[in-house]
Amino acid sequence: MYTPKPVDTSAVVLSEDLLELTEKIAENVHEVWAVGRIKEGWIYGEVRDDSKKTTPCLVPYDELSDNEKEYDRNTALETIRLIISLGYEVKKKD
């Protein structure tokens, strides 16, 4: 039986700059997801229907519900926290 064991990143505190980066990464995660779905033949639909390949999430990131955005934000946040907990630095070029 599979037991997930993600790296504990709870001690990592992100600066305001990295929190802003998290939102940009979240938006890009959504864009990459949307490109993949469209390539697979999915289209916008008011309700998700796997057989018809429709989903209400095929909209620009800023039109997603906060609930949907939270999934992408969490992915971005945990990715940045993992990078830092592994000893890497994330810095913006001047």
PDB file of N, CA, C and O in Angstrom, chain B, residues numbered from 101:
ATOM      1  N   MET B 101       0.843  -1.180   0.000  1.00  0.00           N
ATOM      2  CA  MET B 101       0.000   0.000   0.000  1.00  0.00           C
ATOM      3  C   MET B 101       0.891   1.248   0.000  1.00  0.00           C
ATOM      4  O   MET B 101       1.856   1.336   0.760  1.00  0.00           O
ATOM      5  N   TYR B 102       0.562   2.179  -0.840  1.00  0.00           N
ATOM      6  CA  TYR B 102       1.322   3.418  -0.990  1.00  0.00           C
ATOM      7  C   TYR B 102       1.024   4.377   0.153  1.00  0.00           C
ATOM      8  O   TYR B 102      -0.136   4.663   0.449  1.00  0.00           O
ATOM      9  N   THR B 103       2.079   4.870   0.792  1.00  0.00           N
ATOM     10  CA  THR B 103       1.949   5.882   1.826  1.00  0.00           C
ATOM     11  C   THR B 103       2.769   7.094   1.406  1.00  0.00           C
ATOM     12  O   THR B 103       3.999   7.039   1.446  1.00  0.00           O
ATOM     13  N   PRO B 104       2.125   8.185   1.004  1.00  0.00           N
ATOM     14  CA  PRO B 104       2.877   9.372   0.578  1.00  0.00           C
ATOM     15  C   PRO B 104       3.745   9.917   1.708  1.00  0.00           C
ATOM     16  O   PRO B 104       3.337   9.938   2.869  1.00  0.00           O
ATOM     17  N   LYS B 105       4.937  10.352   1.349  1.00  0.00           N
ATOM     18  CA  LYS B 105       5.869  10.906   2.332  1.00  0.00           C
ATOM     19  C   LYS B 105       6.522  12.160   1.766  1.00  0.00           C
ATOM     20  O   LYS B 105       7.716  12.162   1.467  1.00  0.00           O
ATOM     21  N   PRO B 106       5.733  13.232   1.618  1.00  0.00           N
ATOM     22  CA  PRO B 106       6.328  14.465   1.089  1.00  0.00           C
ATOM     23  C   PRO B 106       7.328  15.043   2.086  1.00  0.00           C
ATOM     24  O   PRO B 106       7.239  14.805   3.290  1.00  0.00           O
ATOM     25  N   VAL B 107       8.274  15.804   1.559  1.00  0.00           N
ATOM     26  CA  VAL B 107       9.236  16.483   2.410  1.00  0.00           C
ATOM     27  C   VAL B 107       8.470  17.499   3.255  1.00  0.00           C
ATOM     28  O   VAL B 107       7.619  18.225   2.743  1.00  0.00           O
ATOM     29  N   ASP B 108       8.778  17.545   4.547  1.00  0.00           N
ATOM     30  CA  ASP B 108       8.120  18.504   5.439  1.00  0.00           C
ATOM     31  C   ASP B 108       8.704  19.886   5.174  1.00  0.00           C
ATOM     32  O   ASP B 108       9.871  20.142   5.470  1.00  0.00           O
ATOM     33  N   THR B 109       7.901  20.757   4.624  1.00  0.00           N
ATOM     34  CA  THR B 109       8.347  22.112   4.293  1.00  0.00           C
ATOM     35  C   THR B 109       7.699  23.151   5.201  1.00  0.00           C
ATOM     36  O   THR B 109       7.781  24.349   4.929  1.00  0.00           O
ATOM     37  N   SER B 110       7.066  22.707   6.259  1.00  0.00           N
ATOM     38  CA  SER B 110       6.289  23.619   7.103  1.00  0.00           C
ATOM     39  C   SER B 110       7.143  24.683   7.791  1.00  0.00           C
ATOM     40  O   SER B 110       6.618  25.729   8.174  1.00  0.00           O
ATOM     41  N   ALA B 111       8.425  24.447   7.955  1.00  0.00           N
ATOM     42  CA  ALA B 111       9.290  25.417   8.624  1.00  0.00           C
ATOM     43  C   ALA B 111       9.786  26.508   7.672  1.00  0.00           C
ATOM     44  O   ALA B 111      10.368  27.495   8.122  1.00  0.00           O
ATOM     45  N   VAL B 112       9.568  26.346   6.375  1.00  0.00           N
ATOM     46  CA  VAL B 112      10.053  27.320   5.397  1.00  0.00           C
ATOM     47  C   VAL B 112       9.109  28.522   5.369  1.00  0.00           C
ATOM     48  O   VAL B 112       7.907  28.388   5.139  1.00  0.00           O
ATOM     49  N   VAL B 113       9.681  29.683   5.605  1.00  0.00           N
ATOM     50  CA  VAL B 113       8.920  30.939   5.560  1.00  0.00           C
ATOM     51  C   VAL B 113       9.341  31.681   4.303  1.00  0.00           C
ATOM     52  O   VAL B 113      10.531  31.897   4.071  1.00  0.00           O
ATOM     53  N   LEU B 114       8.380  32.065   3.508  1.00  0.00           N
ATOM     54  CA  LEU B 114       8.671  32.736   2.245  1.00  0.00           C
ATOM     55  C   LEU B 114       8.574  34.252   2.382  1.00  0.00           C
ATOM     56  O   LEU B 114       7.704  34.769   3.084  1.00  0.00           O
ATOM     57  N   SER B 115       9.471  34.951   1.709  1.00  0.00           N
ATOM     58  CA  SER B 115       9.443  36.406   1.671  1.00  0.00           C
ATOM     59  C   SER B 115       8.259  36.862   0.815  1.00  0.00           C
ATOM     60  O   SER B 115       7.633  36.064   0.117  1.00  0.00           O
ATOM     61  N   GLU B 116       7.968  38.158   0.885  1.00  0.00           N
ATOM     62  CA  GLU B 116       6.886  38.711   0.059  1.00  0.00           C
ATOM     63  C   GLU B 116       7.166  38.493  -1.427  1.00  0.00           C
ATOM     64  O   GLU B 116       6.252  38.185  -2.192  1.00  0.00           O
ATOM     65  N   ASP B 117       8.437  38.652  -1.840  1.00  0.00           N
ATOM     66  CA  ASP B 117       8.801  38.429  -3.239  1.00  0.00           C
ATOM     67  C   ASP B 117       8.475  37.011  -3.674  1.00  0.00           C
ATOM     68  O   ASP B 117       7.947  36.795  -4.764  1.00  0.00           O
ATOM     69  N   LEU B 118       8.794  36.041  -2.815  1.00  0.00           N
ATOM     70  CA  LEU B 118       8.530  34.643  -3.174  1.00  0.00           C
ATOM     71  C   LEU B 118       7.038  34.331  -3.139  1.00  0.00           C
ATOM     72  O   LEU B 118       6.563  33.493  -3.906  1.00  0.00           O
ATOM     73  N   LEU B 119       6.306  34.988  -2.269  1.00  0.00           N
ATOM     74  CA  LEU B 119       4.850  34.790  -2.269  1.00  0.00           C
ATOM     75  C   LEU B 119       4.246  35.330  -3.560  1.00  0.00           C
ATOM     76  O   LEU B 119       3.312  34.739  -4.101  1.00  0.00           O
ATOM     77  N   GLU B 120       4.770  36.447  -4.056  1.00  0.00           N
ATOM     78  CA  GLU B 120       4.311  36.974  -5.344  1.00  0.00           C
ATOM     79  C   GLU B 120       4.679  36.014  -6.472  1.00  0.00           C
ATOM     80  O   GLU B 120       3.890  35.799  -7.393  1.00  0.00           O
ATOM     81  N   LEU B 121       5.872  35.440  -6.397  1.00  0.00           N
ATOM     82  CA  LEU B 121       6.300  34.457  -7.396  1.00  0.00           C
ATOM     83  C   LEU B 121       5.378  33.241  -7.370  1.00  0.00           C
ATOM     84  O   LEU B 121       5.060  32.672  -8.414  1.00  0.00           O
ATOM     85  N   THR B 122       4.959  32.853  -6.186  1.00  0.00           N
ATOM     86  CA  THR B 122       4.045  31.712  -6.049  1.00  0.00           C
ATOM     87  C   THR B 122       2.785  31.917  -6.875  1.00  0.00           C
ATOM     88  O   THR B 122       2.315  30.992  -7.538  1.00  0.00           O
ATOM     89  N   GLU B 123       2.241  33.116  -6.835  1.00  0.00           N
ATOM     90  CA  GLU B 123       1.020  33.395  -7.599  1.00  0.00           C
ATOM     91  C   GLU B 123       1.287  33.321  -9.100  1.00  0.00           C
ATOM     92  O   GLU B 123       0.450  32.827  -9.856  1.00  0.00           O
ATOM     93  N   LYS B 124       2.447  33.808  -9.533  1.00  0.00           N
ATOM     94  CA  LYS B 124       2.785  33.738 -10.959  1.00  0.00           C
ATOM     95  C   LYS B 124       2.982  32.285 -11.399  1.00  0.00           C
ATOM     96  O   LYS B 124       2.566  31.897 -12.491  1.00  0.00           O
ATOM     97  N   ILE B 125       3.619  31.490 -10.539  1.00  0.00           N
ATOM     98  CA  ILE B 125       3.792  30.067 -10.850  1.00  0.00           C
ATOM     99  C   ILE B 125       2.426  29.382 -10.902  1.00  0.00           C
ATOM    100  O   ILE B 125       2.172  28.570 -11.792  1.00  0.00           O
ATOM    101  N   ALA B 126       1.559  29.703  -9.964  1.00  0.00           N
ATOM    102  CA  ALA B 126       0.214  29.102  -9.938  1.00  0.00           C
ATOM    103  C   ALA B 126      -0.527  29.388 -11.231  1.00  0.00           C
ATOM    104  O   ALA B 126      -1.173  28.505 -11.795  1.00  0.00           O
ATOM    105  N   GLU B 127      -0.433  30.624 -11.697  1.00  0.00           N
ATOM    106  CA  GLU B 127      -1.098  30.980 -12.953  1.00  0.00           C
ATOM    107  C   GLU B 127      -0.506  30.181 -14.111  1.00  0.00           C
ATOM    108  O   GLU B 127      -1.240  29.707 -14.978  1.00  0.00           O
ATOM    109  N   ASN B 128       0.806  30.032 -14.128  1.00  0.00           N
ATOM    110  CA  ASN B 128       1.441  29.281 -15.209  1.00  0.00           C
ATOM    111  C   ASN B 128       1.095  27.786 -15.137  1.00  0.00           C
ATOM    112  O   ASN B 128       0.917  27.136 -16.168  1.00  0.00           O
ATOM    113  N   VAL B 129       1.002  27.252 -13.922  1.00  0.00           N
ATOM    114  CA  VAL B 129       0.583  25.855 -13.748  1.00  0.00           C
ATOM    115  C   VAL B 129      -0.789  25.657 -14.395  1.00  0.00           C
ATOM    116  O   VAL B 129      -1.021  24.669 -15.091  1.00  0.00           O
ATOM    117  N   HIS B 130      -1.688  26.605 -14.157  1.00  0.00           N
ATOM    118  CA  HIS B 130      -3.025  26.509 -14.769  1.00  0.00           C
ATOM    119  C   HIS B 130      -2.933  26.581 -16.294  1.00  0.00           C
ATOM    120  O   HIS B 130      -3.598  25.818 -16.995  1.00  0.00           O
ATOM    121  N   GLU B 131      -2.112  27.496 -16.803  1.00  0.00           N
ATOM    122  CA  GLU B 131      -1.969  27.645 -18.258  1.00  0.00           C
ATOM    123  C   GLU B 131      -1.425  26.358 -18.890  1.00  0.00           C
ATOM    124  O   GLU B 131      -1.905  25.928 -19.939  1.00  0.00           O
ATOM    125  N   VAL B 132      -0.431  25.752 -18.255  1.00  0.00           N
ATOM    126  CA  VAL B 132       0.141  24.493 -18.768  1.00  0.00           C
ATOM    127  C   VAL B 132      -0.920  23.392 -18.738  1.00  0.00           C
ATOM    128  O   VAL B 132      -1.056  22.627 -19.693  1.00  0.00           O
ATOM    129  N   TRP B 133      -1.664  23.319 -17.644  1.00  0.00           N
ATOM    130  CA  TRP B 133      -2.747  22.339 -17.535  1.00  0.00           C
ATOM    131  C   TRP B 133      -3.764  22.548 -18.660  1.00  0.00           C
ATOM    132  O   TRP B 133      -4.181  21.590 -19.312  1.00  0.00           O
ATOM    133  N   ALA B 134      -4.163  23.809 -18.882  1.00  0.00           N
ATOM    134  CA  ALA B 134      -5.176  24.107 -19.903  1.00  0.00           C
ATOM    135  C   ALA B 134      -4.695  23.732 -21.302  1.00  0.00           C
ATOM    136  O   ALA B 134      -5.459  23.181 -22.094  1.00  0.00           O
ATOM    137  N   VAL B 135      -3.438  24.027 -21.607  1.00  0.00           N
ATOM    138  CA  VAL B 135      -2.882  23.647 -22.918  1.00  0.00           C
ATOM    139  C   VAL B 135      -2.970  22.133 -23.092  1.00  0.00           C
ATOM    140  O   VAL B 135      -3.352  21.645 -24.156  1.00  0.00           O
ATOM    141  N   GLY B 136      -2.617  21.399 -22.051  1.00  0.00           N
ATOM    142  CA  GLY B 136      -2.679  19.934 -22.122  1.00  0.00           C
ATOM    143  C   GLY B 136      -4.088  19.422 -22.347  1.00  0.00           C
ATOM    144  O   GLY B 136      -4.303  18.521 -23.157  1.00  0.00           O
ATOM    145  N   ARG B 137      -5.051  19.995 -21.631  1.00  0.00           N
ATOM    146  CA  ARG B 137      -6.444  19.558 -21.796  1.00  0.00           C
ATOM    147  C   ARG B 137      -6.946  19.864 -23.206  1.00  0.00           C
ATOM    148  O   ARG B 137      -7.599  19.029 -23.833  1.00  0.00           O
ATOM    149  N   ILE B 138      -6.643  21.052 -23.695  1.00  0.00           N
ATOM    150  CA  ILE B 138      -7.101  21.423 -25.038  1.00  0.00           C
ATOM    151  C   ILE B 138      -6.500  20.478 -26.072  1.00  0.00           C
ATOM    152  O   ILE B 138      -7.189  20.075 -27.008  1.00  0.00           O
ATOM    153  N   LYS B 139      -5.233  20.122 -25.920  1.00  0.00           N
ATOM    154  CA  LYS B 139      -4.599  19.166 -26.843  1.00  0.00           C
ATOM    155  C   LYS B 139      -5.278  17.807 -26.795  1.00  0.00           C
ATOM    156  O   LYS B 139      -5.307  17.082 -27.789  1.00  0.00           O
ATOM    157  N   GLU B 140      -5.826  17.467 -25.627  1.00  0.00           N
ATOM    158  CA  GLU B 140      -6.522  16.185 -25.467  1.00  0.00           C
ATOM    159  C   GLU B 140      -7.968  16.245 -25.951  1.00  0.00           C
ATOM    160  O   GLU B 140      -8.683  15.244 -25.903  1.00  0.00           O
ATOM    161  N   GLY B 141      -8.401  17.422 -26.419  1.00  0.00           N
ATOM    162  CA  GLY B 141      -9.749  17.549 -26.954  1.00  0.00           C
ATOM    163  C   GLY B 141     -10.779  18.091 -25.979  1.00  0.00           C
ATOM    164  O   GLY B 141     -11.969  18.109 -26.293  1.00  0.00           O
ATOM    165  N   TRP B 142     -10.353  18.529 -24.812  1.00  0.00           N
ATOM    166  CA  TRP B 142     -11.287  19.089 -23.842  1.00  0.00           C
ATOM    167  C   TRP B 142     -11.715  20.482 -24.280  1.00  0.00           C
ATOM    168  O   TRP B 142     -10.968  21.203 -24.941  1.00  0.00           O
ATOM    169  N   ILE B 143     -12.937  20.842 -23.893  1.00  0.00           N
ATOM    170  CA  ILE B 143     -13.466  22.178 -24.167  1.00  0.00           C
ATOM    171  C   ILE B 143     -14.145  22.705 -22.902  1.00  0.00           C
ATOM    172  O   ILE B 143     -14.402  21.967 -21.951  1.00  0.00           O
ATOM    173  N   TYR B 144     -14.425  24.009 -22.928  1.00  0.00           N
ATOM    174  CA  TYR B 144     -15.142  24.609 -21.810  1.00  0.00           C
ATOM    175  C   TYR B 144     -16.560  24.061 -21.758  1.00  0.00           C
ATOM    176  O   TYR B 144     -17.208  23.885 -22.790  1.00  0.00           O
ATOM    177  N   GLY B 145     -17.034  23.794 -20.551  1.00  0.00           N
ATOM    178  CA  GLY B 145     -18.416  23.405 -20.307  1.00  0.00           C
ATOM    179  C   GLY B 145     -18.780  23.817 -18.899  1.00  0.00           C
ATOM    180  O   GLY B 145     -17.911  23.862 -18.028  1.00  0.00           O
ATOM    181  N   GLU B 146     -20.020  24.114 -18.657  1.00  0.00           N
ATOM    182  CA  GLU B 146     -20.436  24.598 -17.334  1.00  0.00           C
ATOM    183  C   GLU B 146     -20.260  23.555 -16.238  1.00  0.00           C
ATOM    184  O   GLU B 146     -20.110  23.896 -15.064  1.00  0.00           O
ATOM    185  N   VAL B 147     -20.278  22.287 -16.624  1.00  0.00           N
ATOM    186  CA  VAL B 147     -20.027  21.213 -15.653  1.00  0.00           C
ATOM    187  C   VAL B 147     -18.972  20.267 -16.226  1.00  0.00           C
ATOM    188  O   VAL B 147     -18.855  20.105 -17.441  1.00  0.00           O
ATOM    189  N   ARG B 148     -18.211  19.650 -15.328  1.00  0.00           N
ATOM    190  CA  ARG B 148     -17.219  18.684 -15.788  1.00  0.00           C
ATOM    191  C   ARG B 148     -17.941  17.417 -16.225  1.00  0.00           C
ATOM    192  O   ARG B 148     -18.792  16.885 -15.512  1.00  0.00           O
ATOM    193  N   ASP B 149     -17.579  16.952 -17.407  1.00  0.00           N
ATOM    194  CA  ASP B 149     -18.133  15.718 -17.943  1.00  0.00           C
ATOM    195  C   ASP B 149     -16.997  15.019 -18.666  1.00  0.00           C
ATOM    196  O   ASP B 149     -16.610  15.420 -19.763  1.00  0.00           O
ATOM    197  N   ASP B 150     -16.463  13.972 -18.047  1.00  0.00           N
ATOM    198  CA  ASP B 150     -15.312  13.274 -18.620  1.00  0.00           C
ATOM    199  C   ASP B 150     -15.628  12.639 -19.971  1.00  0.00           C
ATOM    200  O   ASP B 150     -14.767  12.597 -20.850  1.00  0.00           O
ATOM    201  N   SER B 151     -16.838  12.151 -20.143  1.00  0.00           N
ATOM    202  CA  SER B 151     -17.174  11.510 -21.413  1.00  0.00           C
ATOM    203  C   SER B 151     -17.284  12.523 -22.556  1.00  0.00           C
ATOM    204  O   SER B 151     -16.956  12.210 -23.700  1.00  0.00           O
ATOM    205  N   LYS B 152     -17.744  13.733 -22.242  1.00  0.00           N
ATOM    206  CA  LYS B 152     -17.846  14.786 -23.256  1.00  0.00           C
ATOM    207  C   LYS B 152     -16.596  15.670 -23.300  1.00  0.00           C
ATOM    208  O   LYS B 152     -16.459  16.534 -24.165  1.00  0.00           O
ATOM    209  N   LYS B 153     -15.698  15.433 -22.354  1.00  0.00           N
ATOM    210  CA  LYS B 153     -14.466  16.226 -22.217  1.00  0.00           C
ATOM    211  C   LYS B 153     -14.783  17.714 -22.087  1.00  0.00           C
ATOM    212  O   LYS B 153     -14.248  18.551 -22.814  1.00  0.00           O
ATOM    213  N   THR B 154     -15.674  18.016 -21.133  1.00  0.00           N
ATOM    214  CA  THR B 154     -15.971  19.417 -20.835  1.00  0.00           C
ATOM    215  C   THR B 154     -15.584  19.706 -19.392  1.00  0.00           C
ATOM    216  O   THR B 154     -15.704  18.847 -18.519  1.00  0.00           O
ATOM    217  N   THR B 155     -15.118  20.930 -19.155  1.00  0.00           N
ATOM    218  CA  THR B 155     -14.765  21.353 -17.807  1.00  0.00           C
ATOM    219  C   THR B 155     -14.956  22.855 -17.673  1.00  0.00           C
ATOM    220  O   THR B 155     -14.657  23.606 -18.602  1.00  0.00           O
ATOM    221  N   PRO B 156     -15.451  23.297 -16.528  1.00  0.00           N
ATOM    222  CA  PRO B 156     -15.608  24.727 -16.302  1.00  0.00           C
ATOM    223  C   PRO B 156     -14.276  25.422 -15.991  1.00  0.00           C
ATOM    224  O   PRO B 156     -14.240  26.644 -15.840  1.00  0.00           O
ATOM    225  N   CYS B 157     -13.208  24.672 -15.896  1.00  0.00           N
ATOM    226  CA  CYS B 157     -11.901  25.238 -15.549  1.00  0.00           C
ATOM    227  C   CYS B 157     -11.097  25.705 -16.760  1.00  0.00           C
ATOM    228  O   CYS B 157      -9.997  26.234 -16.597  1.00  0.00           O
ATOM    229  N   LEU B 158     -11.616  25.523 -17.951  1.00  0.00           N
ATOM    230  CA  LEU B 158     -10.915  26.007 -19.146  1.00  0.00           C
ATOM    231  C   LEU B 158     -11.241  27.481 -19.369  1.00  0.00           C
ATOM    232  O   LEU B 158     -11.886  27.862 -20.345  1.00  0.00           O
ATOM    233  N   VAL B 159     -10.778  28.278 -18.441  1.00  0.00           N
ATOM    234  CA  VAL B 159     -10.927  29.733 -18.475  1.00  0.00           C
ATOM    235  C   VAL B 159      -9.600  30.333 -18.025  1.00  0.00           C
ATOM    236  O   VAL B 159      -8.777  29.628 -17.441  1.00  0.00           O
ATOM    237  N   PRO B 160      -9.375  31.614 -18.284  1.00  0.00           N
ATOM    238  CA  PRO B 160      -8.162  32.247 -17.768  1.00  0.00           C
ATOM    239  C   PRO B 160      -8.083  32.115 -16.239  1.00  0.00           C
ATOM    240  O   PRO B 160      -9.106  32.072 -15.555  1.00  0.00           O
ATOM    241  N   TYR B 161      -6.878  32.053 -15.729  1.00  0.00           N
ATOM    242  CA  TYR B 161      -6.635  31.873 -14.290  1.00  0.00           C
ATOM    243  C   TYR B 161      -7.431  32.861 -13.446  1.00  0.00           C
ATOM    244  O   TYR B 161      -8.021  32.479 -12.436  1.00  0.00           O
ATOM    245  N   ASP B 162      -7.453  34.121 -13.850  1.00  0.00           N
ATOM    246  CA  ASP B 162      -8.136  35.128 -13.032  1.00  0.00           C
ATOM    247  C   ASP B 162      -9.651  34.950 -13.009  1.00  0.00           C
ATOM    248  O   ASP B 162     -10.336  35.612 -12.230  1.00  0.00           O
ATOM    249  N   GLU B 163     -10.184  34.066 -13.852  1.00  0.00           N
ATOM    250  CA  GLU B 163     -11.617  33.787 -13.842  1.00  0.00           C
ATOM    251  C   GLU B 163     -11.968  32.521 -13.058  1.00  0.00           C
ATOM    252  O   GLU B 163     -13.144  32.190 -12.903  1.00  0.00           O
ATOM    253  N   LEU B 164     -10.956  31.821 -12.569  1.00  0.00           N
ATOM    254  CA  LEU B 164     -11.213  30.624 -11.762  1.00  0.00           C
ATOM    255  C   LEU B 164     -11.780  31.016 -10.403  1.00  0.00           C
ATOM    256  O   LEU B 164     -11.555  32.126  -9.920  1.00  0.00           O
ATOM    257  N   SER B 165     -12.505  30.110  -9.806  1.00  0.00           N
ATOM    258  CA  SER B 165     -12.975  30.334  -8.432  1.00  0.00           C
ATOM    259  C   SER B 165     -11.757  30.279  -7.498  1.00  0.00           C
ATOM    260  O   SER B 165     -10.727  29.699  -7.842  1.00  0.00           O
ATOM    261  N   ASP B 166     -11.887  30.880  -6.335  1.00  0.00           N
ATOM    262  CA  ASP B 166     -10.790  30.830  -5.370  1.00  0.00           C
ATOM    263  C   ASP B 166     -10.448  29.389  -5.002  1.00  0.00           C
ATOM    264  O   ASP B 166      -9.287  29.063  -4.753  1.00  0.00           O
ATOM    265  N   ASN B 167     -11.452  28.542  -4.970  1.00  0.00           N
ATOM    266  CA  ASN B 167     -11.236  27.126  -4.672  1.00  0.00           C
ATOM    267  C   ASN B 167     -10.317  26.476  -5.702  1.00  0.00           C
ATOM    268  O   ASN B 167      -9.394  25.744  -5.344  1.00  0.00           O
ATOM    269  N   GLU B 168     -10.570  26.746  -6.968  1.00  0.00           N
ATOM    270  CA  GLU B 168      -9.748  26.185  -8.046  1.00  0.00           C
ATOM    271  C   GLU B 168      -8.345  26.785  -8.029  1.00  0.00           C
ATOM    272  O   GLU B 168      -7.362  26.070  -8.225  1.00  0.00           O
ATOM    273  N   LYS B 169      -8.247  28.095  -7.796  1.00  0.00           N
ATOM    274  CA  LYS B 169      -6.940  28.747  -7.728  1.00  0.00           C
ATOM    275  C   LYS B 169      -6.095  28.157  -6.594  1.00  0.00           C
ATOM    276  O   LYS B 169      -4.876  28.037  -6.714  1.00  0.00           O
ATOM    277  N   GLU B 170      -6.748  27.797  -5.513  1.00  0.00           N
ATOM    278  CA  GLU B 170      -6.033  27.291  -4.341  1.00  0.00           C
ATOM    279  C   GLU B 170      -5.244  26.018  -4.666  1.00  0.00           C
ATOM    280  O   GLU B 170      -4.155  25.812  -4.132  1.00  0.00           O
ATOM    281  N   TYR B 171      -5.781  25.181  -5.523  1.00  0.00           N
ATOM    282  CA  TYR B 171      -5.069  23.959  -5.927  1.00  0.00           C
ATOM    283  C   TYR B 171      -3.745  24.323  -6.603  1.00  0.00           C
ATOM    284  O   TYR B 171      -2.702  23.755  -6.279  1.00  0.00           O
ATOM    285  N   ASP B 172      -3.793  25.277  -7.547  1.00  0.00           N
ATOM    286  CA  ASP B 172      -2.583  25.697  -8.251  1.00  0.00           C
ATOM    287  C   ASP B 172      -1.627  26.436  -7.321  1.00  0.00           C
ATOM    288  O   ASP B 172      -0.412  26.260  -7.408  1.00  0.00           O
ATOM    289  N   ARG B 173      -2.173  27.258  -6.437  1.00  0.00           N
ATOM    290  CA  ARG B 173      -1.339  27.982  -5.475  1.00  0.00           C
ATOM    291  C   ARG B 173      -0.605  27.024  -4.549  1.00  0.00           C
ATOM    292  O   ARG B 173       0.577  27.218  -4.264  1.00  0.00           O
ATOM    293  N   ASN B 174      -1.286  26.007  -4.087  1.00  0.00           N
ATOM    294  CA  ASN B 174      -0.660  25.047  -3.186  1.00  0.00           C
ATOM    295  C   ASN B 174       0.479  24.305  -3.887  1.00  0.00           C
ATOM    296  O   ASN B 174       1.536  24.081  -3.297  1.00  0.00           O
ATOM    297  N   THR B 175       0.259  23.929  -5.139  1.00  0.00           N
ATOM    298  CA  THR B 175       1.316  23.278  -5.917  1.00  0.00           C
ATOM    299  C   THR B 175       2.528  24.184  -6.035  1.00  0.00           C
ATOM    300  O   THR B 175       3.658  23.741  -5.827  1.00  0.00           O
ATOM    301  N   ALA B 176       2.307  25.445  -6.366  1.00  0.00           N
ATOM    302  CA  ALA B 176       3.398  26.409  -6.512  1.00  0.00           C
ATOM    303  C   ALA B 176       4.097  26.648  -5.181  1.00  0.00           C
ATOM    304  O   ALA B 176       5.326  26.644  -5.114  1.00  0.00           O
ATOM    305  N   LEU B 177       3.324  26.854  -4.129  1.00  0.00           N
ATOM    306  CA  LEU B 177       3.875  27.123  -2.809  1.00  0.00           C
ATOM    307  C   LEU B 177       4.746  25.974  -2.324  1.00  0.00           C
ATOM    308  O   LEU B 177       5.861  26.193  -1.852  1.00  0.00           O
ATOM    309  N   GLU B 178       4.242  24.760  -2.439  1.00  0.00           N
ATOM    310  CA  GLU B 178       5.006  23.606  -1.976  1.00  0.00           C
ATOM    311  C   GLU B 178       6.255  23.374  -2.831  1.00  0.00           C
ATOM    312  O   GLU B 178       7.268  22.889  -2.329  1.00  0.00           O
ATOM    313  N   THR B 179       6.184  23.715  -4.107  1.00  0.00           N
ATOM    314  CA  THR B 179       7.360  23.578  -4.971  1.00  0.00           C
ATOM    315  C   THR B 179       8.458  24.537  -4.528  1.00  0.00           C
ATOM    316  O   THR B 179       9.617  24.138  -4.410  1.00  0.00           O
ATOM    317  N   ILE B 180       8.110  25.787  -4.284  1.00  0.00           N
ATOM    318  CA  ILE B 180       9.110  26.760  -3.832  1.00  0.00           C
ATOM    319  C   ILE B 180       9.653  26.371  -2.460  1.00  0.00           C
ATOM    320  O   ILE B 180      10.859  26.446  -2.225  1.00  0.00           O
ATOM    321  N   ARG B 181       8.783  25.961  -1.569  1.00  0.00           N
ATOM    322  CA  ARG B 181       9.239  25.535  -0.234  1.00  0.00           C
ATOM    323  C   ARG B 181      10.186  24.341  -0.332  1.00  0.00           C
ATOM    324  O   ARG B 181      11.182  24.282   0.389  1.00  0.00           O
ATOM    325  N   LEU B 182       9.888  23.398  -1.208  1.00  0.00           N
ATOM    326  CA  LEU B 182      10.759  22.242  -1.384  1.00  0.00           C
ATOM    327  C   LEU B 182      12.127  22.669  -1.900  1.00  0.00           C
ATOM    328  O   LEU B 182      13.153  22.218  -1.390  1.00  0.00           O
ATOM    329  N   ILE B 183      12.146  23.535  -2.907  1.00  0.00           N
ATOM    330  CA  ILE B 183      13.408  24.017  -3.476  1.00  0.00           C
ATOM    331  C   ILE B 183      14.268  24.623  -2.372  1.00  0.00           C
ATOM    332  O   ILE B 183      15.462  24.338  -2.289  1.00  0.00           O
ATOM    333  N   ILE B 184      13.670  25.454  -1.528  1.00  0.00           N
ATOM    334  CA  ILE B 184      14.415  26.104  -0.450  1.00  0.00           C
ATOM    335  C   ILE B 184      14.843  25.093   0.608  1.00  0.00           C
ATOM    336  O   ILE B 184      15.969  25.162   1.100  1.00  0.00           O
ATOM    337  N   SER B 185      13.980  24.170   0.963  1.00  0.00           N
ATOM    338  CA  SER B 185      14.341  23.186   1.986  1.00  0.00           C
ATOM    339  C   SER B 185      15.443  22.239   1.516  1.00  0.00           C
ATOM    340  O   SER B 185      16.128  21.627   2.335  1.00  0.00           O
ATOM    341  N   LEU B 186      15.616  22.118   0.202  1.00  0.00           N
ATOM    342  CA  LEU B 186      16.703  21.296  -0.343  1.00  0.00           C
ATOM    343  C   LEU B 186      18.010  22.069  -0.447  1.00  0.00           C
ATOM    344  O   LEU B 186      19.019  21.534  -0.904  1.00  0.00           O
ATOM    345  N   GLY B 187      17.988  23.341  -0.017  1.00  0.00           N
ATOM    346  CA  GLY B 187      19.211  24.117   0.038  1.00  0.00           C
ATOM    347  C   GLY B 187      19.442  25.068  -1.117  1.00  0.00           C
ATOM    348  O   GLY B 187      20.504  25.684  -1.204  1.00  0.00           O
ATOM    349  N   TYR B 188      18.486  25.199  -1.992  1.00  0.00           N
ATOM    350  CA  TYR B 188      18.625  26.115  -3.120  1.00  0.00           C
ATOM    351  C   TYR B 188      18.131  27.504  -2.724  1.00  0.00           C
ATOM    352  O   TYR B 188      17.369  27.656  -1.770  1.00  0.00           O
ATOM    353  N   GLU B 189      18.572  28.497  -3.461  1.00  0.00           N
ATOM    354  CA  GLU B 189      18.100  29.862  -3.270  1.00  0.00           C
ATOM    355  C   GLU B 189      17.311  30.285  -4.504  1.00  0.00           C
ATOM    356  O   GLU B 189      17.657  29.941  -5.634  1.00  0.00           O
ATOM    357  N   VAL B 190      16.261  31.026  -4.261  1.00  0.00           N
ATOM    358  CA  VAL B 190      15.479  31.587  -5.353  1.00  0.00           C
ATOM    359  C   VAL B 190      15.571  33.098  -5.206  1.00  0.00           C
ATOM    360  O   VAL B 190      15.042  33.681  -4.259  1.00  0.00           O
ATOM    361  N   LYS B 191      16.251  33.717  -6.159  1.00  0.00           N
ATOM    362  CA  LYS B 191      16.445  35.166  -6.103  1.00  0.00           C
ATOM    363  C   LYS B 191      16.114  35.775  -7.459  1.00  0.00           C
ATOM    364  O   LYS B 191      16.391  35.188  -8.505  1.00  0.00           O
ATOM    365  N   LYS B 192      15.522  36.953  -7.420  1.00  0.00           N
ATOM    366  CA  LYS B 192      15.224  37.684  -8.646  1.00  0.00           C
ATOM    367  C   LYS B 192      16.461  38.457  -9.055  1.00  0.00           C
ATOM    368  O   LYS B 192      17.131  39.069  -8.223  1.00  0.00           O
ATOM    369  N   LYS B 193      16.756  38.423 -10.339  1.00  0.00           N
ATOM    370  CA  LYS B 193      17.882  39.211 -10.855  1.00  0.00           C
ATOM    371  C   LYS B 193      17.562  40.690 -10.710  1.00  0.00           C
ATOM    372  O   LYS B 193      16.411  41.104 -10.849  1.00  0.00           O
ATOM    373  N   ASP B 194      18.577  41.471 -10.435  1.00  0.00           N
ATOM    374  CA  ASP B 194      18.382  42.926 -10.315  1.00  0.00           C
ATOM    375  C   ASP B 194      18.213  43.577 -11.649  1.00  0.00           C
ATOM    376  O   ASP B 194      18.040  44.794 -11.725  1.00  0.00           O
TER     377      ASP B 194
END
